[in-house]
Amino acid sequence: MSKRDPIFWWAAGIFLLGLVLFAVTQNQFWVALGIVSYLLRPTLASLGVARKHVDERQMTIYYRSGNIGFAVTLVMCVFYFAKLEMENNHDFELFATTIVVGLVAKALFNVILAKNYREGASKILIGAGLLIALFSASDVGSVTGILLSIIPGLTMAGAGLLAKKFPIAMGIVALAAAGYMLVLIFTVGLENTNNLWGQMLVALIVGGPPAVAGVCLLVGDKGEQDSQLEGTHVSKQ
C-alpha cells in the first residue's frame, strides 16, 4: 500500500505549517502540530475514518503501540505528580487532571466504538470516583480530613455500582450532580479570577465524568436500541 495517500499529504501539510508558524512567531507552541501530524493516521483509523488507507496489520500495530504509549504516558504523569507534590508545588494538579482525563477518554471511546454505553458509564463513574478519592486524600494531613475529602469520590464510585441496576435513575442523578457542581465551581471561579484556571481544572475532573456518564446511561446500549426498534417494527406489522 502506498503511503502517498490523502492522509500522508494532510499530515505533511500540518507538520510544515507548524514549522512555518514556529519560524514566524518563535513560539514553541506551534511545534506541537508535529504531534498532530504524527498521530493523524492512527487516530483517524481508530475512529473508523479513512479505514481504506490502513490495512489490518497496521491497525494491530497502532492498537498495541498506542496502548503501550498510553501506559508509559500515565506512568510519567504519576511520577511527576508525586515529585511535584513532595515539593509542595501545586502544579501537580495538572498531572492529576491529565491522568483522570486520559483514563476517562479511553473508557469513553471504548464505549463509543463498542456502543456499550451503560457499561462504559458505570466504569467511568467507578474509575473517576476512585481516582478523585485517591488524589483528594493525598494532600490531606489528618485522618478525619482524609475521610471527609474522599466522600465525593467514593459517592461517585458508588453511583457507578448502582448504575448497573438503575441506569436511568443514576443517569439523571449523575447529570444533576454534574450540573450542580459545574455551576458551583464556576461561580466560585468567577469570584476569584486569579484562580480561574484552577477552577476550570476542577470542573473538568469533577464535573466531566458524571456528565459524560449521565448521558451514556440515558442513551442506553446498542443492543437495547436494536431490540426496541425491532419491537416497534413488529407492533406496526
NUKOL-997939 format. One record per residue: residue number from 1; residue in three letters; x, z, y of N, C-alpha, C in turn. Coordinates in nm, 4 decimals, m for minus. Layout:
<atoms>
  nr rest   n_east     n_up  n_north  ca_east    ca_up ca_north   c_east     c_up  c_north
 NUM  Ala        X        Z        Y        X        Z        Y        X        Z        Y
...
</atoms>
This chain:
<atoms>
  nr rest   n_east     n_up  n_north  ca_east    ca_up ca_north   c_east     c_up  c_north
   1  Met   0.0842   0.0000  m0.1202   0.0000   0.0000   0.0000   0.0875   0.0000   0.1248
   2  Ser   0.0588  m0.0889   0.2164   0.1369  m0.0967   0.3393   0.1035   0.0206   0.4310
   3  Lys   0.2060   0.0729   0.4949   0.1864   0.1840   0.5873   0.1547   0.1364   0.7281
   4  Arg   0.1579   0.0031   0.7469   0.1314  m0.0511   0.8802  m0.0185  m0.0765   0.8979
   5  Asp  m0.0957   0.0272   0.8746  m0.2405   0.0173   0.8897  m0.2804   0.0777   1.0238
   6  Pro  m0.4096   0.0748   1.0605  m0.4517   0.1298   1.1908  m0.4103   0.2741   1.2137
   7  Ile  m0.4105   0.3567   1.1077  m0.3714   0.4965   1.1253  m0.2254   0.5065   1.1673
   8  Phe  m0.1406   0.4226   1.1066   0.0011   0.4232   1.1428   0.0188   0.3906   1.2907
   9  Trp  m0.0505   0.2879   1.3384  m0.0329   0.2471   1.4781  m0.0906   0.3511   1.5739
  10  Trp  m0.2024   0.4152   1.5360  m0.2556   0.5228   1.6191  m0.1575   0.6399   1.6259
  11  Ala  m0.1013   0.6779   1.5119  m0.0046   0.7874   1.5091   0.1191   0.7536   1.5915
  12  Ala   0.1662   0.6299   1.5783   0.2835   0.5877   1.6554   0.2530   0.5893   1.8049
  13  Gly   0.1314   0.5440   1.8420   0.0931   0.5445   1.9830   0.0840   0.6843   2.0406
  14  Ile   0.0285   0.7792   1.9633   0.0184   0.9180   2.0094   0.1575   0.9778   2.0275
  15  Phe   0.2469   0.9483   1.9336   0.3837   1.0005   1.9422   0.4562   0.9464   2.0653
  16  Leu   0.4450   0.8166   2.0882   0.5098   0.7567   2.2055   0.4487   0.8089   2.3355
  17  Leu   0.3166   0.8296   2.3351   0.2503   0.8842   2.4531   0.3043   1.0225   2.4859
  18  Gly   0.3249   1.1038   2.3830   0.3820   1.2363   2.4050   0.5209   1.2298   2.4647
  19  Leu   0.6037   1.1370   2.4164   0.7385   1.1220   2.4704   0.7356   1.0773   2.6161
  20  Val   0.6469   0.9829   2.6476   0.6373   0.9327   2.7851   0.5910   1.0426   2.8798
  21  Leu   0.4876   1.1172   2.8397   0.4360   1.2249   2.9238   0.5402   1.3350   2.9424
  22  Phe   0.6177   1.3629   2.8373   0.7234   1.4618   2.8495   0.8318   1.4143   2.9465
  23  Ala   0.8667   1.2856   2.9385   0.9694   1.2316   3.0278   0.9242   1.2338   3.1735
  24  Val   0.7957   1.2103   3.1957   0.7441   1.2047   3.3327   0.7252   1.3444   3.3906
  25  Thr   0.6689   1.4352   3.3114   0.6325   1.5681   3.3627   0.7378   1.6752   3.3343
  26  Gln   0.8262   1.6504   3.2374   0.9236   1.7511   3.1918   0.8550   1.8771   3.1392
  27  Asn   0.7322   1.8598   3.0933   0.6561   1.9701   3.0359   0.6600   1.9580   2.8835
  28  Gln   0.7192   2.0575   2.8180   0.7354   2.0503   2.6734   0.6044   2.0546   2.5976
  29  Phe   0.4967   2.0884   2.6653   0.3660   2.0901   2.6004   0.3329   1.9546   2.5384
  30  Trp   0.3717   1.8467   2.6060   0.3364   1.7129   2.5585   0.4092   1.6745   2.4304
  31  Val   0.5198   1.7429   2.4012   0.5908   1.7163   2.2760   0.5020   1.7536   2.1563
  32  Ala   0.4067   1.8431   2.1796   0.3162   1.8841   2.0720   0.2318   1.7680   2.0204
  33  Leu   0.2202   1.6607   2.0982   0.1478   1.5438   2.0492   0.2150   1.4851   1.9259
  34  Gly   0.3445   1.5131   1.9101   0.4126   1.4699   1.7885   0.3527   1.5343   1.6648
  35  Ile   0.3043   1.6588   1.6788   0.2382   1.7265   1.5673   0.1088   1.6546   1.5317
  36  Val   0.0356   1.6119   1.6360  m0.0893   1.5390   1.6137  m0.0626   1.4099   1.5380
  37  Ser   0.0401   1.3367   1.5786   0.0708   1.2111   1.5117   0.1117   1.2336   1.3664
  38  Tyr   0.1846   1.3408   1.3399   0.2297   1.3703   1.2041   0.1134   1.4084   1.1119
  39  Leu   0.0168   1.4826   1.1663  m0.0941   1.5319   1.0850  m0.2157   1.4397   1.0864
  40  Leu  m0.2102   1.3302   1.1608  m0.3280   1.2453   1.1779  m0.3775   1.1895   1.0449
  41  Arg  m0.2887   1.1281   0.9672  m0.3312   1.0646   0.8427  m0.3868   1.1656   0.7419
  42  Pro  m0.3142   1.2746   0.7076  m0.3706   1.3683   0.6096  m0.4987   1.4355   0.6575
  43  Thr  m0.5101   1.4605   0.7896  m0.6320   1.5237   0.8408  m0.7517   1.4308   0.8274
  44  Leu  m0.7347   1.3057   0.8672  m0.8439   1.2083   0.8543  m0.8827   1.1891   0.7083
  45  Ala  m0.7820   1.1839   0.6204  m0.8100   1.1669   0.4780  m0.8868   1.2866   0.4227
  46  Ser  m0.8495   1.4091   0.4631  m0.9176   1.5289   0.4154  m1.0615   1.5349   0.4627
  47  Leu  m1.0872   1.4815   0.5827  m1.2232   1.4810   0.6371  m1.3066   1.3655   0.5831
  48  Gly  m1.2466   1.2817   0.4983  m1.3197   1.1692   0.4418  m1.3241   1.0478   0.5314
  49  Val  m1.2450   1.0489   0.6382  m1.2395   0.9353   0.7307  m1.1206   0.8477   0.6923
  50  Ala  m1.1409   0.7172   0.6898  m1.0337   0.6216   0.6601  m0.9717   0.6486   0.5228
  51  Arg  m1.0533   0.6869   0.4253  m1.0011   0.7128   0.2909  m0.9469   0.5864   0.2260
  52  Lys  m0.9916   0.4708   0.2705  m0.9446   0.3460   0.2104  m0.7963   0.3220   0.2371
  53  His  m0.7411   0.3927   0.3346  m0.5992   0.3775   0.3666  m0.5115   0.4796   0.2939
  54  Val  m0.5732   0.5620   0.2072  m0.4985   0.6654   0.1351  m0.5384   0.6602  m0.0114
  55  Asp  m0.4402   0.6511  m0.1021  m0.4717   0.6494  m0.2448  m0.4768   0.7926  m0.2997
  56  Glu  m0.5155   0.8050  m0.4279  m0.5342   0.9363  m0.4884  m0.4030   1.0146  m0.4974
  57  Arg  m0.2933   0.9439  m0.5227  m0.1642   1.0124  m0.5316  m0.1285   1.0759  m0.3974
  58  Gln  m0.1518   1.0033  m0.2885  m0.1263   1.0589  m0.1556  m0.2166   1.1775  m0.1271
  59  Met  m0.3438   1.1687  m0.1689  m0.4362   1.2791  m0.1459  m0.3894   1.4046  m0.2195
  60  Thr  m0.3397   1.3894  m0.3416  m0.2882   1.5039  m0.4170  m0.1683   1.5657  m0.3475
  61  Ile  m0.0792   1.4808  m0.2970   0.0389   1.5302  m0.2257  m0.0025   1.6018  m0.0978
  62  Tyr  m0.0963   1.5429  m0.0225  m0.1442   1.6064   0.1006  m0.2060   1.7424   0.0695
  63  Tyr  m0.2838   1.7501  m0.0387  m0.3505   1.8749  m0.0750  m0.2492   1.9837  m0.1072
  64  Arg  m0.1522   1.9513  m0.1914  m0.0547   2.0518  m0.2337   0.0370   2.0923  m0.1178
  65  Ser   0.0888   1.9944  m0.0455   0.1798   2.0264   0.0646   0.1065   2.0989   0.1770
  66  Gly  m0.0199   2.0617   0.1993  m0.0983   2.1283   0.3036  m0.1221   2.2747   0.2724
  67  Asn  m0.1538   2.3058   0.1467  m0.1748   2.4455   0.1081  m0.0464   2.5264   0.1213
  68  Ile   0.0653   2.4661   0.0791   0.1939   2.5363   0.0903   0.2288   2.5597   0.2374
  69  Gly   0.2117   2.4559   0.3196   0.2411   2.4694   0.4623   0.1531   2.5740   0.5290
  70  Phe   0.0253   2.5775   0.4909  m0.0672   2.6763   0.5476  m0.0248   2.8178   0.5098
  71  Ala   0.0139   2.8369   0.3821   0.0575   2.9686   0.3371   0.1843   3.0131   0.4106
  72  Val   0.2792   2.9216   0.4276   0.4028   2.9550   0.4984   0.3730   2.9917   0.6439
  73  Thr   0.2830   2.9178   0.7065   0.2465   2.9462   0.8455   0.1859   3.0850   0.8595
  74  Leu   0.0965   3.1218   0.7676   0.0340   3.2538   0.7742   0.1358   3.3651   0.7489
  75  Val   0.2286   3.3422   0.6568   0.3325   3.4426   0.6312   0.4164   3.4655   0.7567
  76  Met   0.4520   3.3577   0.8267   0.5290   3.3702   0.9501   0.4486   3.4414   1.0578
  77  Cys   0.3181   3.4135   1.0636   0.2329   3.4825   1.1614   0.2285   3.6320   1.1332
  78  Val   0.2165   3.6691   1.0058   0.2155   3.8111   0.9691   0.3488   3.8755   1.0063
  79  Phe   0.4593   3.8041   0.9836   0.5916   3.8568   1.0165   0.6032   3.8847   1.1663
  80  Tyr   0.5648   3.7870   1.2501   0.5758   3.8059   1.3942   0.4725   3.9063   1.4452
  81  Phe   0.3567   3.9127   1.3792   0.2568   4.0137   1.4125   0.3163   4.1530   1.3960
  82  Ala   0.3799   4.1782   1.2801   0.4402   4.3093   1.2534   0.5563   4.3371   1.3486
  83  Lys   0.6369   4.2359   1.3755   0.7532   4.2531   1.4631   0.7106   4.2925   1.6051
  84  Leu   0.6152   4.2189   1.6617   0.5713   4.2473   1.7980   0.4979   4.3805   1.8070
  85  Glu   0.4220   4.4139   1.7016   0.3504   4.5418   1.7036   0.4490   4.6586   1.7027
  86  Met   0.5564   4.6473   1.6243   0.6577   4.7533   1.6217   0.7289   4.7653   1.7555
  87  Glu   0.7372   4.6540   1.8293   0.7989   4.6561   1.9617   0.6994   4.6962   2.0704
  88  Asn   0.5750   4.7304   2.0294   0.4680   4.7671   2.1221   0.4384   4.6536   2.2205
  89  Asn   0.4539   4.5320   2.1725   0.4248   4.4127   2.2519   0.2886   4.3601   2.2073
  90  His   0.1900   4.3651   2.2963   0.0534   4.3304   2.2583   0.0314   4.1802   2.2429
  91  Asp   0.1376   4.1030   2.2556   0.1256   3.9612   2.2211   0.1018   3.9429   2.0720
  92  Phe   0.1160   4.0503   1.9942   0.0883   4.0399   1.8508  m0.0572   3.9986   1.8271
  93  Glu  m0.1446   4.0216   1.9257  m0.2850   3.9838   1.9114  m0.3011   3.8327   1.8968
  94  Leu  m0.2094   3.7567   1.9565  m0.2144   3.6111   1.9427  m0.1944   3.5697   1.7971
  95  Phe  m0.1025   3.6351   1.7294  m0.0777   3.6016   1.5891  m0.1918   3.6508   1.5009
  96  Ala  m0.2504   3.7663   1.5368  m0.3681   3.8136   1.4632  m0.4817   3.7130   1.4756
  97  Thr  m0.4990   3.6581   1.5955  m0.6022   3.5576   1.6177  m0.5756   3.4337   1.5340
  98  Thr  m0.4501   3.3898   1.5317  m0.4139   3.2715   1.4546  m0.4441   3.2906   1.3064
  99  Ile  m0.4140   3.4093   1.2537  m0.4394   3.4369   1.1128  m0.5887   3.4301   1.0822
 100  Val  m0.6691   3.4992   1.1631  m0.8136   3.5030   1.1391  m0.8745   3.3642   1.1535
 101  Val  m0.8398   3.2933   1.2619  m0.8961   3.1607   1.2857  m0.8542   3.0638   1.1747
 102  Gly  m0.7279   3.0725   1.1317  m0.6817   2.9841   1.0254  m0.7569   3.0051   0.8955
 103  Leu  m0.7755   3.1310   0.8556  m0.8473   3.1599   0.7317  m0.9945   3.1220   0.7420
 104  Val  m1.0560   3.1504   0.8570  m1.1971   3.1143   0.8754  m1.2134   2.9620   0.8752
 105  Ala  m1.1204   2.8906   0.9388  m1.1273   2.7444   0.9406  m1.1148   2.6871   0.7995
 106  Lys  m1.0240   2.7431   0.7208  m1.0088   2.6962   0.5828  m1.1366   2.7189   0.5038
 107  Ala  m1.1927   2.8400   0.5155  m1.3175   2.8700   0.4454  m1.4311   2.7810   0.4946
 108  Leu  m1.4341   2.7565   0.6262  m1.5413   2.6757   0.6841  m1.5359   2.5327   0.6323
 109  Phe  m1.4177   2.4738   0.6284  m1.4094   2.3349   0.5828  m1.4270   2.3242   0.4318
 110  Asn  m1.3931   2.4295   0.3581  m1.4306   2.4313   0.2170  m1.5816   2.4237   0.2021
 111  Val  m1.6509   2.4934   0.2917  m1.7973   2.4929   0.2918  m1.8509   2.3561   0.3302
 112  Ile  m1.7966   2.2978   0.4367  m1.8462   2.1706   0.4871  m1.8256   2.0592   0.3845
 113  Leu  m1.7068   2.0554   0.3248  m1.6758   1.9477   0.2314  m1.7513   1.9625   0.1000
 114  Ala  m1.7723   2.0861   0.0551  m1.8444   2.1095  m0.0702  m1.9942   2.1262  m0.0490
 115  Lys  m2.0340   2.1484   0.0758  m2.1742   2.1704   0.1136  m2.2334   2.2958   0.0481
 116  Asn  m2.1474   2.3932   0.0140  m2.1946   2.5232  m0.0349  m2.1952   2.6211   0.0829
 117  Tyr  m2.2900   2.5998   0.1724  m2.2874   2.6708   0.2998  m2.3039   2.8217   0.2843
 118  Arg  m2.3961   2.8642   0.2034  m2.4237   3.0071   0.1944  m2.3130   3.0826   0.1227
 119  Glu  m2.2574   3.0245   0.0198  m2.1451   3.0889  m0.0478  m2.0260   3.1006   0.0470
 120  Gly  m2.0000   2.9938   0.1206  m1.8900   2.9972   0.2161  m1.9143   3.0960   0.3289
 121  Ala  m2.0391   3.1063   0.3743  m2.0719   3.2006   0.4814  m2.0451   3.3437   0.4375
 122  Ser  m2.0809   3.3742   0.3131  m2.0548   3.5078   0.2610  m1.9046   3.5364   0.2585
 123  Lys  m1.8251   3.4381   0.2162  m1.6799   3.4557   0.2119  m1.6222   3.4716   0.3524
 124  Ile  m1.6765   3.3970   0.4480  m1.6287   3.4074   0.5864  m1.6523   3.5487   0.6399
 125  Leu  m1.7724   3.6012   0.6190  m1.8054   3.7344   0.6695  m1.7203   3.8423   0.6016
 126  Ile  m1.7039   3.8314   0.4700  m1.6252   3.9323   0.3983  m1.4784   3.9251   0.4398
 127  Gly  m1.4218   3.8035   0.4383  m1.2805   3.7879   0.4718  m1.2493   3.8268   0.6146
 128  Ala  m1.3299   3.7755   0.7097  m1.3069   3.8066   0.8502  m1.3299   3.9547   0.8778
 129  Gly  m1.4311   4.0131   0.8130  m1.4587   4.1557   0.8330  m1.3436   4.2436   0.7868
 130  Leu  m1.2886   4.2127   0.6700  m1.1768   4.2922   0.6184  m1.0521   4.2752   0.7049
 131  Leu  m1.0272   4.1521   0.7521  m0.9108   4.1292   0.8389  m0.9264   4.2022   0.9721
 132  Ile  m1.0467   4.1968   1.0286  m1.0716   4.2670   1.1543  m1.0524   4.4168   1.1365
 133  Ala  m1.1027   4.4711   1.0250  m1.0839   4.6137   0.9974  m0.9360   4.6472   0.9835
 134  Leu  m0.8616   4.5608   0.9159  m0.7191   4.5847   0.8958  m0.6428   4.5849   1.0277
 135  Phe  m0.6669   4.4811   1.1097  m0.5961   4.4706   1.2368  m0.6398   4.5796   1.3343
 136  Ser  m0.7667   4.6206   1.3281  m0.8146   4.7261   1.4170  m0.7489   4.8595   1.3836
 137  Ala  m0.7290   4.8849   1.2557  m0.6718   5.0124   1.2139  m0.5213   5.0197   1.2370
 138  Ser  m0.4562   4.9025   1.2508  m0.3106   4.9021   1.2597  m0.2583   4.9561   1.3918
 139  Asp  m0.3423   4.9611   1.4939  m0.2961   5.0033   1.6271  m0.3548   5.1376   1.6683
 140  Val  m0.4055   5.2161   1.5698  m0.4690   5.3451   1.5981  m0.3873   5.4551   1.5314
 141  Gly  m0.3681   5.5650   1.6036  m0.2823   5.6717   1.5524  m0.3526   5.7705   1.4622
 142  Ser  m0.4675   5.8239   1.5027  m0.5324   5.9322   1.4286  m0.6201   5.8779   1.3169
 143  Val  m0.6469   5.9661   1.2191  m0.7332   5.9282   1.1070  m0.8748   5.9015   1.1553
 144  Thr  m0.9242   5.9865   1.2444  m1.0593   5.9668   1.2994  m1.0688   5.8346   1.3741
 145  Gly  m0.9653   5.8044   1.4523  m0.9636   5.6777   1.5257  m0.9625   5.5587   1.4324
 146  Ile  m0.8888   5.5693   1.3214  m0.8848   5.4602   1.2244  m1.0226   5.4382   1.1630
 147  Leu  m1.0893   5.5478   1.1246  m1.2217   5.5360   1.0630  m1.3219   5.4727   1.1584
 148  Leu  m1.3153   5.5123   1.2865  m1.4077   5.4550   1.3842  m1.3762   5.3086   1.4124
 149  Ser  m1.2476   5.2733   1.4150  m1.2091   5.1365   1.4509  m1.2413   5.0352   1.3419
 150  Ile  m1.2484   5.0816   1.2157  m1.2721   4.9858   1.1075  m1.4206   4.9650   1.0784
 151  Ile  m1.5079   5.0427   1.1442  m1.6525   5.0309   1.1175  m1.7054   4.8904   1.1455
 152  Pro  m1.6751   4.8265   1.2618  m1.7287   4.6918   1.2852  m1.6858   4.5908   1.1795
 153  Gly  m1.5566   4.5952   1.1405  m1.5092   4.5011   1.0403  m1.5731   4.5234   0.9046
 154  Leu  m1.5851   4.6504   0.8639  m1.6475   4.6805   0.7356  m1.7964   4.6466   0.7361
 155  Thr  m1.8598   4.6641   0.8521  m2.0015   4.6261   0.8636  m2.0184   4.4759   0.8440
 156  Met  m1.9259   4.3971   0.9026  m1.9310   4.2523   0.8855  m1.9096   4.2155   0.7388
 157  Ala  m1.8141   4.2817   0.6734  m1.7897   4.2555   0.5318  m1.9117   4.2925   0.4476
 158  Gly  m1.9761   4.4045   0.4814  m2.0967   4.4453   0.4102  m2.2092   4.3442   0.4266
 159  Ala  m2.2217   4.2875   0.5462  m2.3231   4.1834   0.5690  m2.2936   4.0616   0.4823
 160  Gly  m2.1644   4.0327   0.4622  m2.1285   3.9214   0.3752  m2.1717   3.9445   0.2315
 161  Leu  m2.1585   4.0689   0.1843  m2.2030   4.1006   0.0491  m2.3553   4.0904   0.0372
 162  Leu  m2.4265   4.1395   0.1377  m2.5735   4.1327   0.1359  m2.6244   3.9903   0.1508
 163  Ala  m2.5430   3.9041   0.2133  m2.5846   3.7659   0.2369  m2.6074   3.6900   0.1070
 164  Lys  m2.5445   3.7347  m0.0022  m2.5638   3.6666  m0.1302  m2.7068   3.6826  m0.1820
 165  Lys  m2.7697   3.7952  m0.1489  m2.9071   3.8204  m0.1942  m3.0100   3.7952  m0.0854
 166  Phe  m2.9717   3.8150   0.0402  m3.0658   3.7984   0.1513  m3.0072   3.7014   0.2549
 167  Pro  m2.9910   3.5742   0.2209  m2.9222   3.4812   0.3105  m2.9920   3.4595   0.4441
 168  Ile  m3.1236   3.4431   0.4429  m3.1955   3.4162   0.5678  m3.1893   3.5378   0.6596
 169  Ala  m3.2173   3.6545   0.6048  m3.2155   3.7762   0.6854  m3.0775   3.8028   0.7425
 170  Met  m2.9735   3.7897   0.6587  m2.8370   3.8144   0.7056  m2.7908   3.7059   0.8031
 171  Gly  m2.8450   3.5846   0.7875  m2.8125   3.4786   0.8825  m2.8645   3.5105   1.0218
 172  Ile  m2.9880   3.5593   1.0276  m3.0470   3.5976   1.1556  m2.9707   3.7158   1.2158
 173  Val  m2.9386   3.8136   1.1308  m2.8634   3.9306   1.1781  m2.7258   3.8888   1.2297
 174  Ala  m2.6586   3.7996   1.1569  m2.5245   3.7555   1.1971  m2.5280   3.6823   1.3314
 175  Leu  m2.6262   3.5951   1.3502  m2.6366   3.5223   1.4772  m2.6714   3.6170   1.5920
 176  Ala  m2.7612   3.7116   1.5661  m2.7983   3.8083   1.6699  m2.6787   3.8950   1.7078
 177  Ala  m2.6039   3.9409   1.6068  m2.4865   4.0238   1.6330  m2.3800   3.9451   1.7083
 178  Ala  m2.3595   3.8186   1.6688  m2.2600   3.7353   1.7369  m2.2986   3.7136   1.8825
 179  Gly  m2.4267   3.6846   1.9067  m2.4722   3.6641   2.0440  m2.4567   3.7888   2.1287
 180  Tyr  m2.4926   3.9026   2.0726  m2.4792   4.0292   2.1462  m2.3335   4.0579   2.1792
 181  Met  m2.2449   4.0398   2.0783  m2.1031   4.0690   2.1007  m2.0414   3.9737   2.2021
 182  Leu  m2.0788   3.8451   2.1966  m2.0225   3.7486   2.2904  m2.0664   3.7790   2.4331
 183  Val  m2.1947   3.8124   2.4507  m2.2439   3.8473   2.5845  m2.1726   3.9711   2.6362
 184  Leu  m2.1594   4.0718   2.5508  m2.0937   4.1969   2.5902  m1.9470   4.1733   2.6253
 185  Ile  m1.8764   4.0979   2.5415  m1.7332   4.0730   2.5624  m1.7094   3.9939   2.6897
 186  Phe  m1.7872   3.8866   2.7088  m1.7645   3.8040   2.8269  m1.8110   3.8725   2.9551
 187  Thr  m1.9086   3.9620   2.9445  m1.9479   4.0398   3.0619  m1.8351   4.1309   3.1056
 188  Val  m1.7732   4.1977   3.0100  m1.6576   4.2827   3.0405  m1.5417   4.1981   3.0923
 189  Gly  m1.5241   4.0792   3.0329  m1.4150   3.9923   3.0752  m1.4300   3.9436   3.2178
 190  Leu  m1.5528   3.9161   3.2596  m1.5754   3.8711   3.3974  m1.5504   3.9833   3.4967
 191  Glu  m1.5758   4.1065   3.4538  m1.5496   4.2192   3.5422  m1.4001   4.2479   3.5546
 192  Asn  m1.3252   4.2097   3.4518  m1.1804   4.2338   3.4513  m1.1094   4.1012   3.4296
 193  Thr  m1.1020   4.0209   3.5350  m1.0486   3.8852   3.5220  m0.9015   3.8842   3.4862
 194  Asn  m0.8283   3.9935   3.5098  m0.6873   3.9973   3.4729  m0.6675   3.9930   3.3212
 195  Asn  m0.7706   4.0327   3.2481  m0.7605   4.0343   3.1022  m0.8582   3.9363   3.0389
 196  Leu  m0.8922   3.8299   3.1116  m0.9925   3.7357   3.0634  m0.9471   3.6641   2.9372
 197  Trp  m0.8185   3.6276   2.9318  m0.7683   3.5604   2.8121  m0.7795   3.6527   2.6902
 198  Gly  m0.7493   3.7791   2.7099  m0.7633   3.8745   2.6006  m0.9071   3.8858   2.5533
 199  Gln  m0.9994   3.8857   2.6486  m1.1409   3.8924   2.6122  m1.1836   3.7675   2.5355
 200  Met  m1.1295   3.6525   2.5738  m1.1631   3.5286   2.5039  m1.1110   3.5325   2.3606
 201  Leu  m0.9931   3.5888   2.3398  m0.9390   3.6017   2.2048  m1.0250   3.6950   2.1204
 202  Val  m1.0666   3.8058   2.1802  m1.1530   3.8996   2.1087  m1.2855   3.8323   2.0730
 203  Ala  m1.3396   3.7551   2.1669  m1.4653   3.6852   2.1417  m1.4511   3.5866   2.0264
 204  Leu  m1.3365   3.5180   2.0226  m1.3129   3.4200   1.9166  m1.3018   3.4875   1.7807
 205  Ile  m1.2308   3.6005   1.7765  m1.2101   3.6705   1.6496  m1.3372   3.7408   1.6027
 206  Val  m1.4016   3.8125   1.6950  m1.5154   3.8972   1.6570  m1.6464   3.8191   1.6544
 207  Gly  m1.6666   3.7302   1.7511  m1.7934   3.6583   1.7596  m1.7980   3.5283   1.6825
 208  Gly  m1.6822   3.4644   1.6642  m1.6792   3.3347   1.5974  m1.7247   3.3364   1.4528
 209  Pro  m1.6636   3.4198   1.3674  m1.7024   3.4197   1.2254  m1.8511   3.4479   1.1996
 210  Pro  m1.9114   3.5528   1.2610  m2.0539   3.5736   1.2336  m2.1423   3.4610   1.2858
 211  Ala  m2.1017   3.3966   1.3961  m2.1806   3.2851   1.4483  m2.1798   3.1680   1.3502
 212  Val  m2.0606   3.1329   1.3017  m2.0492   3.0236   1.2049  m2.1218   3.0585   1.0757
 213  Ala  m2.1000   3.1805   1.0276  m2.1633   3.2224   0.9026  m2.3155   3.2250   0.9158
 214  Gly  m2.3647   3.2706   1.0299  m2.5096   3.2749   1.0501  m2.5724   3.1374   1.0421
 215  Val  m2.5090   3.0385   1.1039  m2.5602   2.9007   1.0980  m2.5586   2.8500   0.9542
 216  Cys  m2.4479   2.8753   0.8817  m2.4366   2.8297   0.7428  m2.5423   2.8941   0.6541
 217  Leu  m2.5706   3.0219   0.6758  m2.6717   3.0904   0.5951  m2.8107   3.0340   0.6194
 218  Leu  m2.8411   2.9977   0.7417  m2.9730   2.9437   0.7736  m2.9883   2.7993   0.7288
 219  Val  m2.8781   2.7238   0.7295  m2.8842   2.5832   0.6880  m2.9117   2.5716   0.5388
 220  Gly  m2.8463   2.6552   0.4585  m2.8659   2.6502   0.3143  m2.7699   2.5551   0.2459
 221  Asp  m2.7700   2.5582   0.1127  m2.6779   2.4782   0.0337  m2.7319   2.3393   0.0072
 222  Lys  m2.6427   2.2498  m0.0314  m2.6791   2.1120  m0.0603  m2.7774   2.1053  m0.1768
 223  Gly  m2.7539   2.1860  m0.2815  m2.8422   2.1841  m0.3967  m2.9836   2.2264  m0.3614
 224  Glu  m2.9946   2.3278  m0.2746  m3.1265   2.3738  m0.2327  m3.1973   2.2688  m0.1485
 225  Gln  m3.1215   2.2018  m0.0615  m3.1791   2.0978   0.0217  m3.2298   1.9821  m0.0636
 226  Asp  m3.1494   1.9439  m0.1655  m3.1899   1.8342  m0.2519  m3.3148   1.8698  m0.3305
 227  Ser  m3.3236   1.9954  m0.3807  m3.4407   2.0372  m0.4574  m3.5657   2.0417  m0.3700
 228  Gln  m3.5476   2.0815  m0.2420  m3.6612   2.0832  m0.1508  m3.7112   1.9417  m0.1230
 229  Leu  m3.6169   1.8489  m0.1065  m3.6548   1.7099  m0.0835  m3.7268   1.6520  m0.2046
 230  Glu  m3.6779   1.6843  m0.3258  m3.7427   1.6364  m0.4469  m3.8828   1.6938  m0.4593
 231  Gly  m3.8964   1.8253  m0.4253  m4.0287   1.8869  m0.4322  m4.1257   1.8244  m0.3346
 232  Thr  m4.0789   1.7926  m0.2152  m4.1633   1.7268  m0.1150  m4.2052   1.5897  m0.1631
 233  His  m4.1114   1.5182  m0.2236  m4.1406   1.3824  m0.2724  m4.2443   1.3853  m0.3849
 234  Val  m4.2315   1.4848  m0.4751  m4.3249   1.4956  m0.5878  m4.4646   1.5319  m0.5380
 235  Ser  m4.4714   1.6239  m0.4398  m4.6009   1.6654  m0.3879  m4.6722   1.5512  m0.3187
 236  Lys  m4.5955   1.4629  m0.2534  m4.6577   1.3474  m0.1873  m4.7156   1.2508  m0.2891
 237  Gln  m4.6461   1.2389  m0.4049  m4.6971   1.1484  m0.5079  m4.8246   1.2031  m0.5723
</atoms>
